[in-house]
Amino acid sequence: MTSTQSNNLPLWVQDRDTVIAYSSHAEWRYQTPPDYTRSKENLAKESTCNHLEGTLEAIVQNLVRTFEMEVSYKSNPQQWLSVVGEKFRVSTNGGKEYTAADLSAQGSYNLFMADSQHYKASEESFESSAKIFHSTFPQGFPWEVLQVYSGPPNVTFKWRHWGHFQGAYKDFAPTGETVELIGISVAHVTDDLKILSVEHYFDNNLFLEKLTAGGTLVNSENEKKASGCPFSSWFKGFKKS
């Protein structure tokens, strides 16, 4: 399989399942390639946009989904096809820039969310952060492009992340509601559509307010009151990781 298919588009802006099939020698974080069967079912039912294959919107959406897949599942950033590895940088809301190595080591949730009242990125690992949000959204946390405002080399686009809040978020009860996160990103890409850098802009606090709206779980409050150990909360966090 070559990196350019019959439609003359680079591999990394095609369907991510095609990228996974091509990546037969990749170092997978969990030993096996990811299975996006359930994700595709959710996207088919719940996406608000149906971009036609080959359109700018579809190309941008495929590129970002491939990027997200590689960050989440390919443990070696040198094997990421969607970025220019040594030059790649990512930032959120005008903050610090991170490299591909940073992203691979700490995870996208930790670098994009940072420290706040209801999420302490500095206290989470790649694995623990993924576990938190996979538990919070047990049916998945899909992503789609809503609108593309400008094309290469500086691609500006609006996107939507959403999930059904059916699992506890840390010590906060699920509400069962659909939680949406809307944002804007600017991706600087090469002539062959690899990402050089990407800047994300979204409201972390609004997202976390929705995840804490159900109030603290009763059992969690009782556990805290019953424990006299000042390090009990630390040990609880350790068990989650």
PyMOL commands that set and color helices and strands:
alter all, ss='L'
color gray80, all
select helices_A, chain A and resi 11-13+16-22+37-46+56-73+77-79+100-106+108-113+121-123+126-136+204-211+218-226+232-240
alter helices_A, ss='H'
color red, helices_A
select strands_A, chain A and resi 89-92+115-116+119-120+143-150+154-164+178-189+195-202
alter strands_A, ss='S'
color yellow, strands_A
deselect
rebuild
show_as cartoon
